[in-house]
Amino acid sequence: MREDISRRVIFHGAIVVLLGLAAGFPFAFVILGSMNGDVRAWRMAHLEGVLNGLVMFAVAGIAPRLTLSEGRQSLLGWCLVITGYGNVIASIVGASVGVRGLEAGGSLANTIVYLLFVVAVATITVAMVLLALGTRRSAATR
């Protein structure tokens, strides 16, 4: 992966992790009983940010071992960024307003959370296919 793409993924990964860490505060307040909310939802919001950011860091770290065209490198980078933000924002919004986003409908907030999760699922799927292809091609050329 080109250096500028890796840097972009790392930068946005750091922001996604920070959002996940920030979601840890309401998570703690809900656990302590000083704030109303669903413990499960805030735990998910906290972990979504941290884990999605770590995936972004990991892929950026192994990127030099991938064999992908420039277009596919860029697509991989953007898919990771969209996935990270989609998951963490959907989780924080869902926990904040008490929706899960498992299906469209109900409230506008629920539909927004649902759509963010659907986009994140699609983009992480594309990213993992590109990662597999890039690894396979890299192994085949060595």
N, CA, C and O of each residue as an XYZ file, in Angstrom:
568
protein
N       0.858     -1.176      0.000
C       0.000      0.000      0.000
C       0.902      1.236      0.000
O       1.925      1.288      0.683
N       0.490      2.217     -0.784
C       1.264      3.465     -0.828
C       1.341      4.093      0.554
O       0.425      3.954      1.365
N       2.436      4.779      0.811
C       2.679      5.382      2.115
C       1.593      6.395      2.493
O       1.173      6.440      3.649
N       1.141      7.194      1.549
C       0.117      8.191      1.876
C      -1.204      7.534      2.268
O      -1.926      8.049      3.121
N      -1.517      6.411      1.653
C      -2.746      5.687      1.997
C      -2.611      5.087      3.396
O      -3.539      5.165      4.201
N      -1.464      4.493      3.679
C      -1.237      3.933      5.016
C      -1.325      5.009      6.090
O      -1.922      4.793      7.145
N      -0.732      6.163      5.821
C      -0.797      7.261      6.796
C      -2.234      7.708      7.022
O      -2.630      7.992      8.152
N      -3.018      7.771      5.944
C      -4.428      8.159      6.074
C      -5.174      7.156      6.952
O      -5.943      7.545      7.832
N      -4.948      5.880      6.711
C      -5.622      4.841      7.498
C      -5.202      4.929      8.969
O      -6.044      4.802      9.858
N      -3.919      5.143      9.228
C      -3.434      5.256     10.606
C      -4.026      6.486     11.290
O      -4.463      6.407     12.438
N      -4.042      7.613     10.595
C      -4.607      8.850     11.153
C      -6.075      8.652     11.540
O      -6.477      8.954     12.663
N      -6.856      8.148     10.605
C      -8.279      7.957     10.888
C      -8.489      6.844     11.910
O      -9.439      6.889     12.691
N      -7.609      5.851     11.907
C      -7.668      4.806     12.929
C      -7.489      5.384     14.318
O      -8.163      4.973     15.262
N      -6.568      6.351     14.443
C      -6.348      6.994     15.741
C      -7.597      7.760     16.182
O      -7.953      7.730     17.360
N      -8.259      8.440     15.256
C      -9.487      9.164     15.601
C     -10.590      8.187     16.007
O     -11.322      8.437     16.964
N     -10.708      7.081     15.284
C     -11.714      6.067     15.615
C     -11.445      5.503     17.011
O     -12.382      5.318     17.789
N     -10.177      5.226     17.340
C      -9.840      4.746     18.679
C     -10.196      5.802     19.721
O     -10.759      5.477     20.766
N      -9.870      7.071     19.443
C     -10.215      8.136     20.389
C     -11.720      8.231     20.616
O     -12.161      8.451     21.744
N     -12.509      8.068     19.562
C     -13.969      8.067     19.722
C     -14.412      6.900     20.595
O     -15.292      7.045     21.444
N     -13.797      5.745     20.377
C     -14.108      4.584     21.213
C     -13.717      4.801     22.662
O     -14.448      4.416     23.575
N     -12.560      5.419     22.875
C     -12.141      5.724     24.245
C     -13.094      6.724     24.895
O     -13.437      6.595     26.070
N     -13.516      7.718     24.121
C     -14.466      8.703     24.648
C     -15.784      8.032     25.030
O     -16.424      8.430     26.003
N     -16.184      7.031     24.277
C     -17.415      6.297     24.599
C     -17.260      5.496     25.889
O     -18.251      5.046     26.464
N     -16.038      5.320     26.338
C     -15.806      4.644     27.604
C     -16.286      5.434     28.805
O     -16.608      4.851     29.840
N     -16.339      6.761     28.684
C     -16.815      7.574     29.806
C     -18.294      7.338     30.093
O     -18.646      7.029     31.232
N     -19.178      7.473     29.093
C     -20.584      7.167     29.395
C     -20.771      5.702     29.792
O     -21.636      5.390     30.610
N     -19.971      4.809     29.225
C     -20.022      3.394     29.601
C     -19.776      3.262     31.106
O     -20.522      2.574     31.803
N     -18.734      3.920     31.601
C     -18.426      3.870     33.034
C     -19.543      4.505     33.859
O     -19.912      3.977     34.908
N     -20.089      5.643     33.393
C     -21.157      6.307     34.136
C     -22.405      5.437     34.228
O     -23.081      5.418     35.257
N     -22.704      4.719     33.154
C     -23.857      3.812     33.170
C     -23.593      2.659     34.136
O     -24.481      2.276     34.898
N     -22.394      2.111     34.112
C     -22.054      1.023     35.044
C     -22.187      1.491     36.488
O     -22.709      0.768     37.337
N     -21.713      2.703     36.761
C     -21.752      3.243     38.120
C     -23.143      3.705     38.548
O     -23.373      3.978     39.726
N     -24.069      3.794     37.596
C     -25.428      4.211     37.912
C     -25.624      5.712     37.961
O     -26.690      6.182     38.357
N     -24.614      6.474     37.565
C     -24.762      7.932     37.581
C     -25.315      8.470     36.265
O     -25.480      9.679     36.106
N     -25.601      7.575     35.324
C     -26.195      7.954     34.041
C     -27.106      6.816     33.599
O     -26.771      5.643     33.762
N     -28.250      7.167     33.045
C     -29.148      6.147     32.505
C     -28.631      5.685     31.158
O     -28.071      6.476     30.399
N     -28.814      4.421     30.863
C     -28.413      3.869     29.577
C     -28.255      2.365     29.669
O     -28.360      1.767     30.740
N     -28.004      1.782     28.533
C     -27.850      0.341     28.427
C     -26.360     -0.009     28.483
O     -25.586      0.425     27.630
N     -25.968     -0.778     29.468
C     -24.559     -1.155     29.630
C     -24.043     -1.844     28.366
O     -22.943     -1.549     27.898
N     -24.837     -2.759     27.819
C     -24.411     -3.487     26.626
C     -24.144     -2.543     25.461
O     -23.155     -2.700     24.744
N     -25.013     -1.577     25.276
C     -24.868     -0.647     24.152
C     -23.613      0.211     24.312
O     -22.885      0.432     23.344
N     -23.360      0.693     25.523
C     -22.169      1.526     25.719
C     -20.893      0.706     25.670
O     -19.857      1.196     25.221
N     -20.957     -0.547     26.133
C     -19.787     -1.426     25.991
C     -19.468     -1.617     24.511
O     -18.308     -1.558     24.102
N     -20.504     -1.847     23.719
C     -20.312     -2.032     22.285
C     -19.725     -0.775     21.650
O     -18.800     -0.866     20.843
N     -20.250      0.396     22.007
C     -19.741      1.646     21.438
C     -18.265      1.824     21.776
O     -17.466      2.213     20.924
N     -17.914      1.537     23.016
C     -16.525      1.652     23.462
C     -15.629      0.683     22.673
O     -14.579      1.072     22.163
N     -16.052     -0.559     22.585
C     -15.234     -1.572     21.901
C     -15.196     -1.381     20.390
O     -14.173     -1.655     19.763
N     -16.286     -0.917     19.798
C     -16.298     -0.694     18.343
C     -15.189      0.255     17.929
O     -14.466     -0.006     16.967
N     -15.052      1.359     18.656
C     -14.007      2.315     18.316
C     -12.619      1.742     18.488
O     -11.777      1.856     17.597
N     -12.379      1.130     19.625
C     -11.045      0.595     19.899
C     -10.698     -0.523     18.915
O      -9.615     -0.517     18.331
N     -11.590     -1.463     18.732
C     -11.281     -2.610     17.871
C     -11.217     -2.245     16.386
O     -10.359     -2.751     15.662
N     -12.113     -1.376     15.930
C     -12.044     -0.958     14.530
C     -10.762     -0.184     14.262
O     -10.131     -0.374     13.222
N     -10.372      0.683     15.186
C      -9.113      1.405     15.035
C      -7.921      0.459     14.996
O      -6.994      0.658     14.211
N      -7.940     -0.562     15.835
C      -6.847     -1.539     15.839
C      -6.779     -2.318     14.524
O      -5.690     -2.623     14.038
N      -7.925     -2.636     13.956
C      -7.927     -3.295     12.639
C      -7.287     -2.375     11.606
O      -6.512     -2.824     10.762
N      -7.610     -1.100     11.675
C      -7.033     -0.140     10.728
C      -5.515     -0.083     10.889
O      -4.785     -0.078      9.898
N      -5.040     -0.041     12.135
C      -3.592     -0.026     12.382
C      -2.944     -1.308     11.862
O      -1.879     -1.261     11.246
N      -3.582     -2.446     12.108
C      -3.018     -3.732     11.694
C      -2.882     -3.821     10.177
O      -1.844     -4.239      9.663
N      -3.933     -3.426      9.466
C      -3.866     -3.496      8.000
C      -2.813     -2.529      7.466
O      -2.075     -2.871      6.541
N      -2.735     -1.335      8.032
C      -1.705     -0.384      7.606
C      -0.316     -0.962      7.865
O       0.614     -0.725      7.095
N      -0.179     -1.722      8.952
C       1.107     -2.314      9.282
C       1.535     -3.434      8.352
O       2.725     -3.599      8.081
N       0.581     -4.199      7.864
C       0.924     -5.303      6.961
C       0.830     -4.893      5.492
O       1.148     -5.683      4.603
N       0.404     -3.686      5.244
C       0.194     -3.201      3.875
C       1.403     -3.385      2.954
O       1.209     -3.703      1.781
N       2.641     -3.200      3.425
C       3.773     -3.390      2.513
C       3.894     -4.813      1.961
O       4.576     -5.040      0.961
N       3.243     -5.747      2.602
C       3.304     -7.140      2.148
C       2.223     -7.476      1.113
O       2.190     -8.592      0.595
N       1.350     -6.527      0.813
C       0.251     -6.767     -0.117
C       0.654     -6.403     -1.537
O       1.440     -5.480     -1.754
N       0.116     -7.126     -2.487
C       0.296     -6.801     -3.895
C      -1.063     -6.431     -4.466
O      -1.866     -7.296     -4.813
N      -1.305     -5.120     -4.557
C      -2.569     -4.596     -5.077
C      -2.264     -3.430     -6.010
O      -1.275     -2.720     -5.825
N      -3.113     -3.238     -7.004
C      -2.984     -2.071     -7.871
C      -3.216     -0.812     -7.050
O      -3.754     -0.882     -5.945
N      -2.815      0.335     -7.580
C      -3.014      1.592     -6.841
C      -4.489      1.847     -6.565
O      -4.850      2.320     -5.487
N      -5.332      1.539     -7.524
C      -6.767      1.732     -7.329
C      -7.304      0.861     -6.205
O      -8.114      1.314     -5.396
N      -6.859     -0.374     -6.154
C      -7.318     -1.274     -5.094
C      -6.722     -0.891     -3.740
O      -7.366     -1.069     -2.707
N      -5.511     -0.371     -3.742
C      -4.918      0.113     -2.489
C      -5.767      1.255     -1.929
O      -6.083      1.283     -0.740
N      -6.125      2.181     -2.791
C      -6.944      3.313     -2.375
C      -8.310      2.843     -1.888
O      -8.809      3.320     -0.869
N      -8.908      1.910     -2.615
C     -10.204      1.368     -2.222
C     -10.107      0.691     -0.857
O     -10.983      0.874     -0.012
N      -9.057     -0.083     -0.635
C      -8.857     -0.742      0.656
C      -8.766      0.299      1.768
O      -9.408      0.162      2.810
N      -7.973      1.330      1.544
C      -7.824      2.374      2.561
C      -9.144      3.048      2.887
O      -9.496      3.200      4.057
N      -9.878      3.453      1.857
C     -11.156      4.134      2.103
C     -12.180      3.204      2.739
O     -12.964      3.634      3.584
N     -12.182      1.932      2.343
C     -13.109      0.972      2.962
C     -12.844      0.852      4.462
O     -13.779      0.792      5.260
N     -11.565      0.816      4.841
C     -11.232      0.736      6.263
C     -11.672      1.989      7.010
O     -12.206      1.897      8.115
N     -11.455      3.148      6.420
C     -11.843      4.411      7.059
C     -13.366      4.468      7.219
O     -13.863      4.807      8.293
N     -14.092      4.143      6.178
C     -15.555      4.175      6.232
C     -16.078      3.166      7.250
O     -17.006      3.467      8.001
N     -15.492      1.980      7.279
C     -15.905      0.964      8.249
C     -15.697      1.450      9.672
O     -16.585      1.333     10.516
N     -14.510      1.998      9.932
C     -14.202      2.460     11.287
C     -15.178      3.510     11.772
O     -15.758      3.380     12.850
N     -15.360      4.554     10.972
C     -16.288      5.616     11.366
C     -17.726      5.117     11.405
O     -18.473      5.460     12.321
N     -18.118      4.323     10.435
C     -19.495      3.821     10.397
C     -19.850      3.048     11.652
O     -20.904      3.269     12.250
N     -18.967      2.138     12.053
C     -19.249      1.325     13.236
C     -19.239      2.130     14.525
O     -20.132      1.979     15.359
N     -18.244      2.977     14.691
C     -18.166      3.701     15.966
C     -19.266      4.754     16.075
O     -19.844      4.931     17.147
N     -19.559      5.447     14.993
C     -20.624      6.462     15.050
C     -21.988      5.801     15.251
O     -22.793      6.268     16.055
N     -22.244      4.719     14.524
C     -23.515      4.005     14.690
C     -23.669      3.517     16.125
O     -24.750      3.625     16.704
N     -22.608      2.988     16.695
C     -22.682      2.465     18.060
C     -22.910      3.567     19.083
O     -23.699      3.397     20.012
N     -22.229      4.692     18.922
C     -22.400      5.802     19.864
C     -23.802      6.405     19.744
O     -24.452      6.674     20.755
N     -24.263      6.615     18.517
C     -25.616      7.152     18.324
C     -26.643      6.172     18.881
O     -27.577      6.568     19.578
N     -26.466      4.900     18.571
C     -27.404      3.893     19.065
C     -27.486      3.865     20.584
O     -28.573      3.821     21.159
N     -26.315      3.890     21.228
C     -26.296      3.883     22.699
C     -26.879      5.170     23.267
O     -27.541      5.148     24.305
N     -26.638      6.281     22.597
C     -27.111      7.589     23.088
C     -28.630      7.710     23.054
O     -29.233      8.298     23.951
N     -29.241      7.154     22.020
C     -30.695      7.329     21.882
C     -31.477      6.041     22.144
O     -32.701      6.021     22.023
N     -30.781      4.984     22.498
C     -31.463      3.749     22.876
C     -32.031      2.939     21.732
O     -33.093      2.330     21.866
N     -31.331      2.924     20.603
C     -31.757      2.076     19.483
C     -30.622      1.117     19.137
O     -29.465      1.347     19.489
N     -30.973      0.044     18.445
C     -29.962     -0.955     18.100
C     -29.611     -0.971     16.619
O     -28.511     -1.385     16.254
N     -30.513     -0.532     15.769
C     -30.222     -0.488     14.342
C     -30.130     -1.853     13.692
O     -29.378     -2.034     12.734
N     -30.881     -2.809     14.197
C     -30.840     -4.156     13.630
C     -31.667     -4.286     12.358
O     -31.459     -5.200     11.559
N     -32.605     -3.364     12.180
C     -33.402     -3.317     10.959
C     -33.856     -1.886     10.741
O     -33.957     -1.103     11.685
N     -34.126     -1.557      9.497
C     -34.592     -0.208      9.175
C     -36.002     -0.023      9.716
O     -36.767     -0.980      9.832
N     -36.330      1.207     10.042
C     -37.677      1.497     10.498
C     -37.711      1.858     11.962
O     -36.680      1.950     12.628
N     -38.911      2.059     12.444
C     -39.072      2.530     13.814
C     -38.857      4.027     13.831
O     -39.680      4.787     13.322
N     -37.756      4.448     14.413
C     -37.439      5.874     14.471
C     -36.404      6.231     13.398
O     -35.755      5.362     12.816
N     -36.275      7.527     13.161
C     -35.247      7.999     12.227
C     -33.858      7.613     12.730
O     -33.001      7.194     11.952
N     -33.644      7.756     14.030
C     -32.337      7.401     14.609
C     -32.022      5.938     14.381
O     -30.893      5.592     14.034
N     -33.005      5.075     14.572
C     -32.789      3.647     14.350
C     -32.427      3.365     12.903
O     -31.542      2.553     12.635
N     -33.097      4.023     11.965
C     -32.808      3.826     10.548
C     -31.412      4.329     10.205
O     -30.706      3.696      9.421
N     -31.008      5.449     10.774
C     -29.659      5.970     10.532
C     -28.610      4.998     11.064
O     -27.630      4.706     10.380
N     -28.811      4.502     12.275
C     -27.872      3.540     12.857
C     -27.817      2.284     11.990
O     -26.735      1.764     11.717
N     -28.966      1.802     11.564
C     -29.031      0.634     10.694
C     -28.239      0.867      9.403
O     -27.446      0.017      8.998
N     -28.453      2.012      8.764
C     -27.759      2.302      7.505
C     -26.249      2.424      7.702
O     -25.477      1.957      6.865
N     -25.829      3.041      8.792
C     -24.390      3.129      9.081
C     -23.790      1.736      9.253
O     -22.704      1.464      8.740
N     -24.483      0.855      9.967
C     -23.986     -0.512     10.132
C     -23.956     -1.271      8.805
O     -23.014     -2.018      8.540
N     -24.976     -1.084      7.976
C     -25.009     -1.761      6.670
C     -23.831     -1.312      5.805
O     -23.173     -2.137      5.171
N     -23.572     -0.023      5.780
C     -22.427      0.493      5.019
C     -21.128     -0.089      5.568
O     -20.257     -0.501      4.802
N     -20.998     -0.124      6.896
C     -19.782     -0.667      7.505
C     -19.600     -2.148      7.183
O     -18.478     -2.594      6.940
N     -20.676     -2.902      7.180
C     -20.588     -4.325      6.827
C     -20.144     -4.484      5.379
O     -19.304     -5.331      5.076
N     -20.700     -3.682      4.494
C     -20.318     -3.766      3.079
C     -18.857     -3.387      2.882
O     -18.131     -4.066      2.155
N     -18.419     -2.303      3.528
C     -17.045     -1.851      3.302
C     -16.016     -2.767      3.951
O     -14.932     -2.945      3.395
N     -16.316     -3.352      5.102
C     -15.347     -4.276      5.698
C     -15.276     -5.558      4.880
O     -14.220     -6.188      4.805
N     -16.381     -5.949      4.272
C     -16.362     -7.130      3.407
C     -15.461     -6.884      2.201
O     -14.633     -7.728      1.859
N     -15.620     -5.733      1.560
C     -14.753     -5.379      0.427
C     -13.301     -5.313      0.882
O     -12.411     -5.810      0.192
N     -13.055     -4.703      2.038
C     -11.681     -4.577      2.545
C     -11.049     -5.949      2.779
O      -9.885     -6.157      2.438
N     -11.792     -6.873      3.349
C     -11.227     -8.195      3.631
C     -10.999     -9.003      2.357
O     -10.046     -9.777      2.279
N     -11.863     -8.831      1.362
C     -11.635     -9.473      0.065
C     -10.360     -8.914     -0.565
O      -9.536     -9.675     -1.073
N     -10.193     -7.598     -0.536
C      -8.975     -6.987     -1.085
C      -7.736     -7.433     -0.316
O      -6.687     -7.674     -0.913
N      -7.851     -7.541      0.985
C      -6.736     -8.006      1.802
C      -6.356     -9.437      1.423
O      -5.175     -9.755      1.287
N      -7.346    -10.283      1.256
C      -7.075    -11.667      0.854
C      -6.451    -11.721     -0.534
O      -5.487    -12.454     -0.752
N      -6.991    -10.953     -1.470
C      -6.435    -10.933     -2.827
C      -5.003    -10.412     -2.829
O      -4.133    -10.973     -3.495
N      -4.765     -9.348     -2.089
C      -3.431     -8.771     -2.032
C      -2.415     -9.696     -1.409
O      -1.252     -9.709     -1.812
N      -2.842    -10.467     -0.434
C      -1.953    -11.431      0.207
C      -1.696    -12.608     -0.723
O      -0.565    -13.080     -0.841
N      -2.733    -13.072     -1.374
C      -2.600    -14.219     -2.296
C      -1.673    -13.854     -3.448
O      -0.790    -14.636     -3.799
N      -1.861    -12.682     -4.038
C      -1.002    -12.253     -5.142
C       0.427    -12.066     -4.679
O       1.369    -12.381     -5.406
N       0.589    -11.556     -3.478
C       1.930    -11.351     -2.934
C       2.637    -12.695     -2.751
O       3.823    -12.823     -3.056
N       1.909    -13.690     -2.254
C       2.483    -15.029     -2.046
C       2.820    -15.685     -3.384
O       3.823    -16.387     -3.506
N       1.973    -15.449     -4.380
C       2.176    -16.065     -5.691
C       3.391    -15.487     -6.412
O       4.023    -16.178     -7.211
N       3.724    -14.218     -6.135
C       4.850    -13.600     -6.837
C       6.179    -13.853     -6.151
O       7.224    -13.490     -6.691
N       6.168    -14.460     -4.985
C       7.425    -14.691     -4.267
C       7.912    -16.085     -4.445
O       8.959    -16.447     -3.907
